[in-house]
Amino acid sequence: MDNHWNTANPLYYELLKGFAYKNRYNQTEAEQELWYHLSGNQLGLHFRRQHIIGCYIADFVCIKRKLIIEIDGGYHSQEEQTIKDYLRTEDLNKMGFEVMRFTNDEIYSNLSEVLDKIFNYISVPR
């Protein structure tokens, strides 16, 4: 995984690329809203959406800062999903990525604070 453009696990890539493509063009409203502000290097760095990392599809990632941003809908508060999210975050951390999680509600009600948190993280060289 030294090549930062090749973040996918080759064993899962073919399976996941179709899902990533579908997700990219069927974003949730919260994902669309955040992508509007992340796309086009608006925060000063390039973000990708629905990008495969290991055996996961990240909602958004800034490869240069190794930052993954996940937008969690209501089902993420269910106990089983919370455990899965925790294990996923641990795996991604082991790969060298930091994971920021925001809820749909945070995107809708406090977008400026979400963007500030992201900007503050990516502003510090790592």
BASEZA-897483 format. One record per residue (C-alpha): residue number from 1; x, y, z. Coordinates in Angstrom, 3 decimals. Example, Ala and Ser with C-alpha at 12.3 -4.5 7.8 and 13.67 -1.06 7.14 Angstrom:
! residues 2
<atom nr="1" px="12.300" py="-4.500" pz="7.800"/>
<atom nr="2" px="13.670" py="-1.060" pz="7.140"/>
! end
This chain:
! residues 126
<atom nr="1" px="0.000" py="0.000" pz="0.000"/>
<atom nr="2" px="2.938" py="2.346" pz="-0.502"/>
<atom nr="3" px="1.392" py="3.767" pz="-3.656"/>
<atom nr="4" px="-1.197" py="6.211" pz="-2.330"/>
<atom nr="5" px="-3.346" py="5.831" pz="-5.464"/>
<atom nr="6" px="-3.663" py="2.095" pz="-4.955"/>
<atom nr="7" px="-5.402" py="1.875" pz="-1.599"/>
<atom nr="8" px="-7.695" py="-1.049" pz="-2.399"/>
<atom nr="9" px="-7.087" py="-4.639" pz="-1.406"/>
<atom nr="10" px="-6.696" py="-6.403" pz="-4.791"/>
<atom nr="11" px="-8.725" py="-9.390" pz="-3.549"/>
<atom nr="12" px="-11.793" py="-7.195" pz="-3.020"/>
<atom nr="13" px="-11.309" py="-4.534" pz="-5.673"/>
<atom nr="14" px="-13.390" py="-6.039" pz="-8.483"/>
<atom nr="15" px="-16.284" py="-6.736" pz="-6.132"/>
<atom nr="16" px="-16.184" py="-3.321" pz="-4.484"/>
<atom nr="17" px="-15.661" py="-1.114" pz="-7.533"/>
<atom nr="18" px="-19.223" py="-1.730" pz="-8.738"/>
<atom nr="19" px="-20.612" py="-0.827" pz="-5.318"/>
<atom nr="20" px="-18.414" py="2.275" pz="-5.175"/>
<atom nr="21" px="-19.648" py="3.385" pz="-8.598"/>
<atom nr="22" px="-23.300" py="2.899" pz="-7.596"/>
<atom nr="23" px="-22.752" py="4.730" pz="-4.304"/>
<atom nr="24" px="-21.069" py="7.613" pz="-6.103"/>
<atom nr="25" px="-24.141" py="8.223" pz="-8.215"/>
<atom nr="26" px="-26.725" py="7.429" pz="-5.533"/>
<atom nr="27" px="-25.462" py="9.547" pz="-2.668"/>
<atom nr="28" px="-27.598" py="10.362" pz="0.328"/>
<atom nr="29" px="-28.702" py="13.973" pz="0.706"/>
<atom nr="30" px="-26.182" py="14.482" pz="3.508"/>
<atom nr="31" px="-23.372" py="13.084" pz="1.339"/>
<atom nr="32" px="-24.423" py="15.346" pz="-1.542"/>
<atom nr="33" px="-24.392" py="18.362" pz="0.742"/>
<atom nr="34" px="-20.915" py="17.637" pz="2.106"/>
<atom nr="35" px="-19.540" py="16.704" pz="-1.337"/>
<atom nr="36" px="-20.692" py="20.078" pz="-2.640"/>
<atom nr="37" px="-18.213" py="21.661" pz="-0.194"/>
<atom nr="38" px="-15.389" py="19.114" pz="-0.529"/>
<atom nr="39" px="-15.267" py="18.780" pz="-4.317"/>
<atom nr="40" px="-13.069" py="20.917" pz="-6.512"/>
<atom nr="41" px="-10.377" py="21.388" pz="-3.828"/>
<atom nr="42" px="-12.557" py="23.978" pz="-2.066"/>
<atom nr="43" px="-10.828" py="23.278" pz="1.250"/>
<atom nr="44" px="-7.398" py="23.397" pz="-0.382"/>
<atom nr="45" px="-6.892" py="19.662" pz="-0.864"/>
<atom nr="46" px="-8.286" py="16.992" pz="-3.157"/>
<atom nr="47" px="-11.002" py="14.689" pz="-1.834"/>
<atom nr="48" px="-12.339" py="11.541" pz="-3.455"/>
<atom nr="49" px="-15.804" py="10.140" pz="-2.844"/>
<atom nr="50" px="-16.751" py="6.484" pz="-2.483"/>
<atom nr="51" px="-13.090" py="5.464" pz="-2.624"/>
<atom nr="52" px="-11.974" py="1.901" pz="-1.917"/>
<atom nr="53" px="-9.488" py="1.528" pz="0.925"/>
<atom nr="54" px="-8.518" py="-1.988" pz="1.896"/>
<atom nr="55" px="-11.806" py="-3.899" pz="1.818"/>
<atom nr="56" px="-13.942" py="-0.842" pz="2.613"/>
<atom nr="57" px="-15.565" py="1.948" pz="0.640"/>
<atom nr="58" px="-14.968" py="5.290" pz="2.325"/>
<atom nr="59" px="-17.582" py="7.998" pz="1.843"/>
<atom nr="60" px="-14.842" py="10.615" pz="1.346"/>
<atom nr="61" px="-11.075" py="10.529" pz="1.594"/>
<atom nr="62" px="-8.231" py="12.995" pz="1.353"/>
<atom nr="63" px="-5.320" py="10.748" pz="0.409"/>
<atom nr="64" px="-2.693" py="13.429" pz="1.018"/>
<atom nr="65" px="-3.739" py="13.854" pz="4.685"/>
<atom nr="66" px="-4.866" py="10.220" pz="5.084"/>
<atom nr="67" px="-8.257" py="11.434" pz="6.290"/>
<atom nr="68" px="-11.471" py="9.480" pz="5.819"/>
<atom nr="69" px="-14.816" py="11.159" pz="6.392"/>
<atom nr="70" px="-17.845" py="8.981" pz="7.050"/>
<atom nr="71" px="-21.433" py="10.235" pz="7.089"/>
<atom nr="72" px="-23.593" py="8.079" pz="9.334"/>
<atom nr="73" px="-27.321" py="7.716" pz="8.886"/>
<atom nr="74" px="-29.700" py="6.658" pz="11.648"/>
<atom nr="75" px="-28.936" py="2.933" pz="11.440"/>
<atom nr="76" px="-25.382" py="3.621" pz="12.609"/>
<atom nr="77" px="-26.768" py="4.166" pz="16.116"/>
<atom nr="78" px="-27.898" py="0.537" pz="16.317"/>
<atom nr="79" px="-25.647" py="-1.531" pz="18.561"/>
<atom nr="80" px="-24.605" py="-4.047" pz="15.915"/>
<atom nr="81" px="-23.699" py="-1.306" pz="13.426"/>
<atom nr="82" px="-21.859" py="0.683" pz="16.110"/>
<atom nr="83" px="-19.627" py="-2.348" pz="16.718"/>
<atom nr="84" px="-19.024" py="-2.802" pz="12.970"/>
<atom nr="85" px="-18.164" py="0.897" pz="12.629"/>
<atom nr="86" px="-15.732" py="0.666" pz="15.543"/>
<atom nr="87" px="-13.949" py="-2.356" pz="14.022"/>
<atom nr="88" px="-13.865" py="-0.700" pz="10.593"/>
<atom nr="89" px="-12.337" py="2.444" pz="12.108"/>
<atom nr="90" px="-9.720" py="0.345" pz="13.913"/>
<atom nr="91" px="-8.777" py="-1.383" pz="10.644"/>
<atom nr="92" px="-8.539" py="1.923" pz="8.791"/>
<atom nr="93" px="-6.440" py="3.412" pz="11.616"/>
<atom nr="94" px="-4.048" py="0.451" pz="11.308"/>
<atom nr="95" px="-3.706" py="1.336" pz="7.606"/>
<atom nr="96" px="-2.622" py="4.825" pz="8.666"/>
<atom nr="97" px="-5.907" py="6.679" pz="8.113"/>
<atom nr="98" px="-7.698" py="8.954" pz="10.542"/>
<atom nr="99" px="-11.496" py="8.576" pz="10.453"/>
<atom nr="100" px="-13.900" py="11.424" pz="11.159"/>
<atom nr="101" px="-17.536" py="10.468" pz="11.578"/>
<atom nr="102" px="-20.446" py="12.853" pz="11.279"/>
<atom nr="103" px="-24.152" py="12.137" pz="11.445"/>
<atom nr="104" px="-26.660" py="13.211" pz="8.836"/>
<atom nr="105" px="-28.094" py="15.559" pz="11.473"/>
<atom nr="106" px="-24.707" py="17.249" pz="11.946"/>
<atom nr="107" px="-24.468" py="17.868" pz="8.211"/>
<atom nr="108" px="-27.971" py="19.331" pz="8.067"/>
<atom nr="109" px="-27.891" py="21.411" pz="11.241"/>
<atom nr="110" px="-24.249" py="22.341" pz="11.741"/>
<atom nr="111" px="-22.467" py="22.130" pz="8.385"/>
<atom nr="112" px="-20.149" py="25.066" pz="9.105"/>
<atom nr="113" px="-18.834" py="23.332" pz="12.239"/>
<atom nr="114" px="-18.329" py="20.073" pz="10.299"/>
<atom nr="115" px="-16.386" py="21.934" pz="7.611"/>
<atom nr="116" px="-14.316" py="23.733" pz="10.276"/>
<atom nr="117" px="-13.351" py="20.393" pz="11.875"/>
<atom nr="118" px="-12.335" py="18.961" pz="8.511"/>
<atom nr="119" px="-10.436" py="22.102" pz="7.509"/>
<atom nr="120" px="-8.610" py="22.253" pz="10.861"/>
<atom nr="121" px="-7.502" py="18.637" pz="10.470"/>
<atom nr="122" px="-6.278" py="18.921" pz="6.888"/>
<atom nr="123" px="-4.545" py="22.246" pz="7.557"/>
<atom nr="124" px="-1.923" py="20.555" pz="9.734"/>
<atom nr="125" px="0.747" py="18.764" pz="7.655"/>
<atom nr="126" px="1.078" py="15.135" pz="8.669"/>
! end
